[in-house]
Amino acid sequence: MSCNYNTKFYKKNNPQKNERFGYHFVQSFLPDDHLTPEHVHEIGLKTMKAYLGGSAEFIIGHL
């Protein structure tokens, strides 16, 4: 609910044509990679920091 409200508030108060509001990244690994959830998290953090630097906030989730 809060995220949905914040998104509506942002778009309503900052309308810009053709604005990119977000990105969605997917990283996949093979079972043969034998990675722990902690290692996968570390890889995700490094990837996002390299791509976005300090210019944005991000959320990392694992399945």
Secondary structure, 3 states (H helix, E strand, C coil): CHHHHHHHHHHHHCCCCCCCCCCCCCCCCCHHHCCCHHHHHHHHHHHHHHHHCCCCCCCCCCC
